[in-house]
């Protein structure tokens, strides 16, 4: 049977894998497959048997993340994305041996740290007020058209184009300002996938002991920027900071 791989951690007493496994985290599959450890040298992989026909269903996605989240409480973990399958335990051990130094370096980089993802969208009405407040000429043009009963069709199109351009500029400014405000409370950052249609989709690697400071920075920025809606997810396994 193939081996499903959740993540990689240190194979040492400090990681306390025995205590982790005693909690019996439920793995993927129906019924859930028990999680076990494949140790090789100074590394260990958290694995289970790979169910046949595994699909990214909600239960299995949550099980995958739960295994990694619980393991993160015992020590640093390099998480694999959902669906990582190896031919067998021996193949997993071979990779751990081949790339031991690389994985140990990455584990050191995420030790005591967690990922927080920040997504931002514009509140359409609030961002319109913001761009008009920031541009007196654009605001005056809008007032003049309103006083003229809306203006001609061409005038409306022109005003609409100028507003769209102003909102796009605001998106760029907001994206930069979000990162400027939050990056100082994190030790690293990474952009999220392109094509989300959001103003921003950013991930931050944050010291677990300073998580409240990071969340306070998010809340403070939100209060000062009502044109944005911020959504924070975390603490998460450091998916965005593992090759």
C-alpha positions as CSV (number, residue, x, y, z in Angstrom):
1,X,0.0,0.0,0.0
2,X,1.2,3.5,-0.8
3,X,2.3,5.9,2.0
4,X,0.5,9.2,2.5
5,X,2.9,11.9,3.9
6,X,1.7,14.8,6.1
7,X,4.9,16.5,7.0
8,X,8.5,16.2,8.2
9,X,9.8,16.9,11.6
10,X,12.9,16.3,13.7
11,X,13.6,12.8,15.0
12,X,14.7,13.7,18.5
13,X,13.5,13.6,22.1
14,X,12.9,17.3,22.0
15,X,10.1,16.8,19.4
16,X,8.3,14.4,21.7
17,X,6.8,12.4,19.0
18,X,5.7,9.6,21.4
19,X,3.4,12.1,23.2
20,X,2.1,13.4,19.9
21,X,1.2,9.9,18.7
22,X,-0.4,9.0,22.0
23,X,-3.1,11.5,21.2
24,X,-4.0,9.4,18.2
25,X,-4.6,12.1,15.6
26,X,-7.0,11.0,12.9
27,X,-5.5,10.8,9.4
28,X,-7.1,10.9,6.0
29,X,-9.4,8.3,4.6
30,X,-12.7,6.6,5.6
31,X,-12.3,5.1,8.1
32,X,-9.5,7.5,9.2
33,X,-6.1,6.0,8.8
34,X,-3.9,6.0,12.0
35,X,-0.9,8.3,11.8
36,X,2.6,6.8,12.4
37,X,6.2,7.9,12.2
38,X,8.9,6.9,9.6
39,X,12.2,7.8,11.2
40,X,15.5,8.2,9.4
41,X,18.5,9.7,11.0
42,X,17.7,13.1,12.5
43,X,14.4,13.4,10.6
44,X,11.0,11.8,10.9
45,X,8.0,11.9,8.6
46,X,4.4,11.8,9.8
47,X,2.6,9.3,7.5
48,X,-0.3,6.9,7.2
49,X,-1.5,4.4,4.7
50,X,-2.8,6.2,1.6
51,X,-6.5,5.4,1.0
52,X,-7.5,4.5,-2.6
53,X,-9.2,7.2,-4.6
54,X,-8.4,10.0,-2.2
55,X,-10.1,13.3,-3.1
56,X,-9.9,16.7,-1.5
57,X,-13.0,16.4,0.5
58,X,-13.6,18.6,3.4
59,X,-13.1,15.9,6.1
60,X,-9.8,14.8,4.6
61,X,-8.6,18.4,4.1
62,X,-9.3,19.1,7.8
63,X,-7.7,15.8,8.9
64,X,-4.6,16.7,7.0
65,X,-4.3,20.1,8.6
66,X,-5.2,18.7,12.0
67,X,-2.4,16.2,12.0
68,X,0.0,19.1,11.1
69,X,-1.5,21.5,13.6
70,X,-1.2,19.0,16.5
71,X,2.3,18.1,15.5
72,X,3.3,21.7,15.5
73,X,2.6,21.9,19.2
74,X,5.3,19.3,19.8
75,X,7.9,20.9,17.6
76,X,8.6,22.4,14.1
77,X,7.0,20.7,11.2
78,X,7.5,21.1,7.4
79,X,4.0,20.6,6.0
80,X,3.3,18.9,2.7
81,X,0.3,20.0,0.7
82,X,-2.7,17.7,0.7
83,X,-2.3,14.6,-1.5
84,X,1.4,13.9,-1.1
85,X,1.8,10.1,-1.7
86,X,5.0,8.0,-1.8
87,X,5.3,4.4,-3.0
88,X,6.0,3.1,0.5
89,X,7.7,3.9,3.8
90,X,11.1,2.9,2.4
91,X,10.8,5.6,-0.3
92,X,10.0,8.2,2.3
93,X,13.0,7.2,4.4
94,X,15.2,7.4,1.4
95,X,14.2,11.0,0.7
96,X,14.7,11.9,4.3
97,X,18.3,10.5,4.2
98,X,19.0,12.2,0.8
99,X,17.9,15.7,1.8
100,X,18.6,15.6,5.6
101,X,20.6,18.8,5.8
102,X,18.1,20.8,3.7
103,X,15.2,19.7,5.8
104,X,17.0,20.4,9.0
105,X,17.8,23.9,7.8
106,X,14.2,24.5,6.9
107,X,13.0,23.1,10.3
108,X,15.3,25.6,12.0
109,X,13.8,28.4,10.0
110,X,10.3,27.7,11.1
111,X,11.0,26.6,14.7
112,X,8.7,28.4,17.1
113,X,6.9,30.1,14.3
114,X,3.5,29.8,12.6
115,X,1.9,31.1,9.4
116,X,-0.8,33.7,9.4
117,X,-2.6,34.4,6.1
118,X,-4.2,37.8,5.5
119,X,-6.7,38.4,2.7
120,X,-8.1,41.8,1.9
121,X,-11.0,43.0,-0.2
122,X,-12.4,46.4,-0.8
123,X,-15.8,47.5,0.6
124,X,-17.2,49.0,-2.6
125,X,-19.0,52.0,-1.0
126,X,-16.2,52.8,1.5
127,X,-13.5,52.7,-1.2
128,X,-15.5,55.0,-3.4
129,X,-15.7,57.5,-0.5
130,X,-12.0,57.1,0.0
131,X,-10.9,57.8,-3.6
132,X,-13.2,60.8,-3.8
133,X,-11.9,62.1,-0.6
134,X,-8.3,61.7,-1.8
135,X,-8.9,63.4,-5.2
136,X,-10.5,66.9,-4.9
137,X,-10.7,67.2,-8.7
138,X,-12.5,63.9,-9.1
139,X,-14.9,64.8,-6.3
140,X,-15.6,68.2,-7.9
141,X,-16.4,66.5,-11.2
142,X,-18.8,64.1,-9.5
143,X,-20.6,67.0,-7.7
144,X,-20.8,69.0,-11.0
145,X,-22.4,66.1,-12.8
146,X,-24.8,65.6,-10.0
147,X,-25.8,69.2,-10.1
148,X,-26.2,69.0,-13.8
149,X,-28.7,66.2,-13.5
150,X,-26.1,63.5,-14.2
151,X,-24.5,65.0,-17.3
152,X,-24.2,63.5,-20.7
153,X,-23.6,59.9,-21.5
154,X,-20.0,60.7,-22.4
155,X,-19.5,62.6,-19.2
156,X,-20.8,59.6,-17.2
157,X,-18.5,57.2,-19.1
158,X,-15.5,59.6,-18.5
159,X,-16.3,59.9,-14.8
160,X,-16.7,56.1,-14.5
161,X,-13.3,55.5,-16.2
162,X,-11.6,57.9,-13.8
163,X,-13.2,56.3,-10.8
164,X,-12.1,52.8,-11.9
165,X,-8.5,54.1,-12.4
166,X,-8.6,55.7,-9.0
167,X,-9.8,52.5,-7.3
168,X,-7.1,50.5,-9.1
169,X,-4.5,52.9,-7.8
170,X,-6.0,52.6,-4.3
171,X,-5.7,48.8,-4.5
172,X,-2.0,49.1,-5.2
173,X,-1.6,51.6,-2.3
174,X,-3.6,49.5,0.0
175,X,-1.6,46.3,-0.9
176,X,1.7,48.1,-0.2
177,X,0.4,49.7,3.0
178,X,-0.9,46.4,4.4
179,X,2.5,44.8,3.9
180,X,4.3,47.8,5.4
181,X,2.1,47.7,8.5
182,X,2.3,44.0,9.1
183,X,5.8,43.0,7.9
184,X,7.4,44.5,11.0
185,X,5.5,42.1,13.2
186,X,6.6,39.1,11.3
187,X,9.9,37.4,10.5
188,X,9.1,36.6,6.8
189,X,6.4,37.0,4.3
190,X,5.2,35.4,1.1
191,X,2.6,36.3,-1.5
192,X,-0.5,34.1,-2.0
193,X,-1.5,32.6,-5.3
194,X,-2.2,35.1,-8.2
195,X,-5.6,35.5,-9.7
196,X,-7.6,35.6,-6.5
197,X,-9.3,38.9,-7.4
198,X,-8.5,40.3,-4.0
199,X,-6.7,43.5,-3.1
200,X,-4.1,41.3,-1.2
201,X,-3.4,37.7,-0.3
202,X,-0.3,37.6,1.9
203,X,1.2,35.1,4.3
204,X,3.4,36.0,7.2
205,X,5.7,33.8,9.3
206,X,5.2,34.9,12.9
207,X,6.9,34.0,16.1
208,X,4.3,32.1,18.1
209,X,5.2,34.1,21.2
210,X,4.4,37.3,19.4
211,X,1.2,36.2,17.6
212,X,-0.9,38.6,19.7
213,X,1.3,41.5,18.5
214,X,0.8,40.5,14.9
215,X,-3.0,40.3,15.4
216,X,-3.0,43.7,17.1
217,X,-1.2,45.2,14.1
218,X,-3.9,43.7,11.8
219,X,-6.7,45.1,14.0
220,X,-5.1,48.5,14.1
221,X,-4.7,48.7,10.4
222,X,-8.3,47.6,9.9
223,X,-9.5,50.4,12.1
224,X,-7.5,53.0,10.2
225,X,-8.7,51.7,6.8
226,X,-12.4,51.1,6.7
227,X,-12.3,50.8,2.9
228,X,-10.8,47.3,3.5
229,X,-12.2,44.1,4.8
230,X,-9.4,42.0,6.3
231,X,-9.7,38.3,6.9
232,X,-7.0,36.6,9.0
233,X,-6.4,32.8,9.2
234,X,-3.9,31.3,11.7
235,X,-1.9,30.1,13.3
236,X,-1.4,27.6,10.5
237,X,1.4,25.2,9.6
238,X,4.0,27.2,7.6
239,X,2.9,26.0,4.1
240,X,4.1,29.1,2.3
241,X,7.6,28.9,3.8
242,X,8.5,25.4,2.8
243,X,9.9,24.5,-0.6
